[in-house]
Amino acid sequence: MRLVKFLANAGVASRRASEPLIAAGRVTVNGERVTDPARDVSDADRIRFDGAAVGLPGAGGLAVYAVNKPAGVVSTASDPQGRSTVVSLVRSERRLYPVGRLDIDTTGLMLLTNDGALAHRLTHPSFEVRKVYRVVVRRGPVTGVQLAKLREGVLLEDGRTAPAAARRVAHDTFELTIHEGRNRQVKRMCEAIGHRVKRLERIAFGPLTLGDLAPGRARRLSAAELTGLTGTAAGPSARRGAATSRSARQRRSRG
């Protein structure tokens, strides 16, 4: 299969739109940067777009699993140190990609999928997919002034964060909603307002919530959940367009 067709089938872009992406050197095959859209490839090749793994959906179609990652499990498909990986928590014959990462001591909701392009869209900042974390700090209280700073955005060494949603749950606990995905971002944001994190758990990713999924367990998403998740991965402009269309339909129905 030609590389340009592979990218189209994987959902990265249409064939026509994939050609300039390849020509710009944004695609690698087995670690080699490729600029020829006619390059022959297969699903056995390691193909990446902008550094994110890309693969064809399996024979059974798109699959996404929700996993409650325990502490001590690494957020990768394999680990050279032999530690337990998040992929090992799912029983599947498919080649699964972790969607983003959590630190080894961070727990909570992670997604695994057989669609590398979907994983890329769910984690790239331009798509503004929300992540919600429950944060327990070492020494409370968390004050209203500190939460207000998080809502405005705080200055980190790699730049100011986007405004976040922050809600106090207890004197030493709050929920933080962000749309970015910088390295150790939540912990660094907490340090910027004078707190060190004691426990960190992700409780929501896009439209999905952790719910009662037990630590170390996984479940495959339903068709309805997949529809909501892929809609989220379409990006903010597409979501605004969908919301506008719904509003228009509701106005017409009332009229």
N, C-alpha and C positions, 0 to 999 in steps of 0.2 A: 504494500500500500504506500502511495506517495505521502510524504510528510504533510503536505497541505491538506490532503483528505483526512489524514489521521487527526489533525488538529480540529477540523470541522466536525468529525464524528465524535470527538472527545468533548465538544461543546465550548472550545476556546473562542472560536470565531468562525464565520463562514469561510468557504474556500477563498473567495476573493479577498476578504479582510485578513485572512491568515498570511497571504503572500508578503505584504509589507512588514508584518511582524517577524517573519522568518528572515527577510532581507535585512532587517535592522539588527540581526544578531541576537534576538531575544529568546531563541530556542536552542537547546542543546540536546544532543543524542549521545547517550553513553558518555557524558562528560565533555563531548566535543561540540563547539559552537558550529551550527550548520546554517548556511544562508541559501541553500538550494531547495526550493519548495518541492522539487521532483525527487528528492532523496527517498529511496525505498526504506521503509521502517515497518516494524511489527509491534504487537503489544509486548513482546519479549524485550524490546529495547527500553532503556531508561530515558524517557523523554521529559524535559522540563521546559516550562515557559516562565520567564522572569524568575527562575529559581524554584518554582513550584512544580511538583511532580504532576504529570498529565498521563491519564490512562483511559482506555475505552471502558465503558460500562460492561460488566460481565454478561454472560449469556442469559442470566436471569434478569437483566435490566439494572437500573439504578438501585443501589442499596446504601442506606445510611443507618448507622447504629448509634444509639446514645449509650454512653458508658459513664458510670460513677467512679472516677479514678480515685483510688486510695492514696494516701501518703506512701512514699517509697517506690512508687511505680513511675517509670520514665515515659514521657509523652512521645515516643518514637516507635517505628516499626521494628527496630532491632537495636541491640545495645552491645558494644564491644566488651563491656565489663561484665556481661552476663546478668544484668539486673532484669527484673520483671518489666515488661513493656505493656503499654496500654493495648496494643494490638493483640497480645496474648490473652486478653480477657474476653475476646470474642471468638466463638467457634464458627469459622467460616472458611470455605475453600477459596474465597475470593482474595484478590490482592487488595488490601485495605490501606487507605492513607489516613493518618491522623489529621484532623482539621485544626491547625494551630498547635500550640503547646501550653502546658501548665508546668510550673516548677515542680521538682520532685516532691517537695513538702506541701504543695497546694493540692487540695482535693476538689472533687465535684465533677460537673458535667463536661464531658468531652464528646466530640463526634468523630466517627470513623466512616469513611466512604470509599467506594470503588471508583469514584469519579474525581480525578485529580483536578480538573478544571473547576468543578463545584467547590472543592476544598480551597482553591485559590481565591475564588470570588467571595467565599465566606470569611476569609481572613484579610483580604486586601483593604487598607483603610478607606479607599475611595468608595467602597460599597456600604460603609457605615453600618455594619451589622452590630447590634448591641450585645454586650456581655454584662451580666449582673453578678456581682460578687458580694458575699457576706464576709465582713471583715471584723475580726476580734483583735483589739489592740492589747498590748502588754499592760499598760497602765492607763485607766480611764481617769476622768470622763472625756468623751469626745464632745467638744463644745459646738454650739451653734455657729460661732465665728469660724471655727475650723471647717465645718461642713460648707459654709458659705464660700470659703476659699476654693474648695474642691469644685463647687458649682461654677465658679468663675474661671477655673483653669489655674494650675500652679506651674511655676517655672522649674523645669528640670534641666539637667546638664545638656540634654539633646533638644531643648526648646520647650515652649509652653504647651501644656496639654490643652486639648479641646474642653469646653465646659462639660461637666459631668453631672449626673443626677446623684444626690446623696441624701439618704434618709436614716435617721437614728433609730435603732431597734432597742438598745439598752445602753447603759451608761458607758460601756466599753465596746459596743457593737454597733455597726452601721452597715447599710447596703449601698454599694457604689455601682453605678451604671456608666460604662464607657463605650465608645465606638472605635477606639484606636486599639493597637496591639503591639505597643513597644515592649522591649525586653524588661521584665520585672516592673511593669508600669504601676500596678496598684501598690506594690510595696514602696516604690519610690515616691508615689504621690502621698502616701501616708507619712513617710519620713519628712517630706516637705512641709507638712503641717505639724510636725513634732511628735509623731507616734511611730512606734515600731510594731509590726504585725506579729501577733501571737498565733492566730489561725486564719487561714484564707480558704474559702470555698466558693467555687463558681456555681451559681444556682440557676442561671438561665443563659441561653445562647440563642439569639434571634427570637423566634416565637416559641422556642422549646424551653421547658422548665425541668429541673431535676426531679421534682415530685417525690415519690416514695421509692425511687430506684435505690436499692441497697448498695453500699460500697463494694466495689469489685464486680458488680453485676452489669449486664448489658442487655439491651433490647433493640430490635429492629424497628425503625419508624414505620408508621402506617402510611397508607397512600395519602390521606388527608394531611398528615404532618409533613410529608415530602412536598406536597403542593405549597404549603405555607413556607417551608424552608427555601425552596427554589425561587419563590416570589421574593423573599427577603434578599436572596443572592442576586436578584436582578438589578439592585442598586436603588438609591433614593429617588432618582427621577422617575424610574418605572413604578415605584411604590406610590409616588405622588400622583402619577397618571392614573393608576388603578383606583386610588381613592377618589380622584375627580370623576372618573367614569361611574363609580358606585353612587356618588352624590347626584350625578346627572340622572341616573336611572331612578333614584328615589324621588327626585323632583318630578320626573315625568309620571311616575306611578301615582304621586299625590295629586298631580294635575288632572 
